[in-house]
Amino acid sequence: MTTIAEQFTREQDDLAKTAGRPSADYWSISQGLRLLGDRWSLLIVRELLCGEMGFNDMSRALPDLSRTLLSQRLKRLVQLELVVRNDETGPRGSRRYRLTPVGYALRQTLESLGLWASHWHAPFENDLRTGLGTLLEHMGRGLVTDSLPRKSIVLGFEFDNVRGAPLHGWICTENSKTTASIGRAERVPDLQVHVAPRVLYDLWWGLRRCEEARQLGSIGFVGPQEWAADFSGWFAPRAAS
């Protein structure tokens, strides 16, 4: 089994042989890219930042990643000591994974990368529906159920400023289980949120404050006003206050 320290030592030796004396910054960035520069490893870490997950849940959260490749990437992350596998199967029979302190230390790096991307590249530019669905799923996983006014609640979203008919989405928590999706909720939402996709994205990443967005009319609520005032406090860790 190859640890991160062993990988770093081996890479340092290789660089010393082939490139003389590269700068510390060059070596560090090169190391990071060699270890985690594939398409999926950091996305897996991103999912696990919200908490322990089963293999099947992770596969659903990353639908474009095949189960075979997901298994390979998880095995690699375990070898690098970024992820640990719980050998006890979850309620659905799948193994569960969580980040080690080394893996969790990537949180700031991923958040910085997300902020860079949101500033220089418009989110959802390739597939609005898929992008919003992913955003709602992450918000659902970041929902702090203990902060909600009641145990069962449905949040409805109507996305403004989109081409064609408005898109809808929802987040529902019931019996300690939270689900989210694009489309209309099966029951009338307890709190309806009217917001443009970019505004909700910025709120989730902490690029805007919810109260300021309300004052500017960038986000609106239909439902109990005390719930609307507390909305941003229901989410962690990225939602703006």
N, C-alpha and C positions, 0 to 999 in steps of 0.2 A: 504494500500500500504506500502510495507516494503522498507525503504531507506537503503543505505549502512551503515550509522551511526548506525541505529537500528540493522542491521545484525551483525555488529562488536560488539556492546554492548552485544547482546544475545550470540554470540559465545564466547566472553571473559568470561561471567558468566559460560557458560557450561564447558569451559576448567578449570576454577578455581575450579569447583566442582569435576571434574573427574581426574585432573592431578596435583593437588597442585598448584605450581607456575611455569608454563612453561616459558621459556625464551621469550623475546620480539620477537626475530627472528622466533622462532618456531610458536608463535601465529600469527605473520604477514603472514608467508608463508601458514600456515594452513587456515587462513582466505581467502587469495587469491585463494587457490585451491578450497575451499568450494564454493566460489562465482562464480568462472570462470573456474573451473577445468574440466568441461565437454568437449566433443570433439569439439563443434561447436561455443561456445560463443566468443572465441578469434578470430576465423576465421571470424566471422561476424564483429567484431570490426576492424579486418584487412581490410576488404572490405570497411568499412565506413571511414577509414583513408584517402582514396583518394577523399572523398567528399560525399555529400548527394546522396542517392540511393533510387529508388523505390523498392517495394517488388518483383516485377517480375524480375527486373534487378538483384537483389540479389539472387533470386532463380536460375537464369541462371549462375551466377558466382560461385555458390556452388551446382553443379548438383547432388552430392551424398547426399545432405541434402533434405529430403522431405519437401514439402510446409507446412505440418502440424507442423513438428518439428521446422521449421524456424519461423513460427508464434509464437510458444511457447517460443523459445529462445529470439525473439525480445521483446515479452511481458515482459519477465524476465529482460532483459537489460533495458527496459524502467522503470520498477519498481525499479531497482537499480540505476537509474538516470545516467546511462552511455550513454543512447540513448534517443533521443526525437523524437516523431512521429509528422509529419506535417499532420494535419487533412485534408488539401486541397489535393485532389488527383492529381497525376501527369498526363502528357499528355496521358498515356496509361491506365489511370483509377486506378492505384495502389497508395496506401499510400506511402509517402516518409519518410525516416529516416535519421537522422544525429547524429553525436556524440556530447555529451555535453563536456564541459571542463574536466570533470572527466573521460569520456571515452577517450578523445583525449590524456590524460595524460598517457595512456597505450602504446603510440607509441614507446617510448624508450624501454619499456619492450619487445614489440613484435620484434623490430629490433634487440635487443640483443639476443633474442631467435632464430631469423632467422640466425644471424651470427654464433651462437653456432652450429646450425644444419648444416649450410653450411660447417663449418670447420671439424666437426666430422662425418658427415653422407653425403655421396655423393647425391646431388640432382638428381631427376628423376630416382633413381635406380629401382623403382617399375614399372613405366610406362612412358617411355621417351616421347611418343607422347602427352599424357595428361599433363605431366609436362611442356613441352614446350608450349602447348596451353595456359595453365594457366599463364605462364610467359609472353607471348605475350599480353594476355588480361590485365595483370597488367601494362605492359609497355604502352599499348594503353591508359589506364585510367590515367597514369602519364604523358602523352604527353602534353607539354605546347604549345598549338596551336599558341599562339601569337608569339612564338619564331621561327616558321617555315618560310622558305623562301617564301612560298605561301600557300593559304588557302586549296587547294586540293593537297594531296601528297600521294603516295603509297611507303611504305618501304617494300622491299622484303628481306627475310632471307633464306640463304642456310646453313644448319647446317652440319659442317664437323665432322669427327671423330666419326661417328655413325655406328653401325652395319648395313650391308645391304646397300641399296640405300640411298643417302643423303635425309634428310627431308627438306621440305620447309615450310615457313610461311610468313605471311604478316601483316602489320598494315596499315590501310587506314583511312585518315581523309578527310571528304568532307562535306560541308554545316554544319560545327560545330559539326559533328557527327564522332566519331572514332570507328572503328571496327577492330578486329584482329582475326586471326585463323591460324591453321595449314593447309598446302596445298599451291598451287600456286595461286597467285593473278589473278584476272580476267583480269587485264590490265598490261602492262609492267611496272615494278617498276621504280620510279623516282630515287631511290637509292637502290642498291642491297648490302646486307651485308653478307659477308662470315665469319662464326664464329662457334666455337665449342660450344655446349650447356653449358658446365661448364663455359666457358669464359664469355658468355653473362649473365649467372646467377651472376657471380662475379661482372661484371660491374654494373648490376642493384642494387646489394646490396652494392656497393661502396668498394668491396674488391680489385678491380683493377682500374687503371686509363686508360681511353680509349686511350690516346696518347701513353702511355707506351705499351699497347697491340698492337697498330699499329706498333710501332717501332720493336717489337719482332715478328711481323707477325702473331699474334694470332687473329687479326681481320682485314678484308680487305673490301674495298668498290669499287663498280663499279658505277660511276656516277660523278656528279660535285664534284671536290675535296674540294671546299669551303663548300659544304654541309657535306662531310665526316668529315671535321675538326670541324664542329659545331654539329655533331651528338649527342654527349653526353649531350650537353647543351639543347637539345630539351626535356629532360625528367626530371621529378621531382616526388617525393622528394629524391629517393634513388640512382639514376644513378650517377656513378662516373664522375668526370670532367676530 
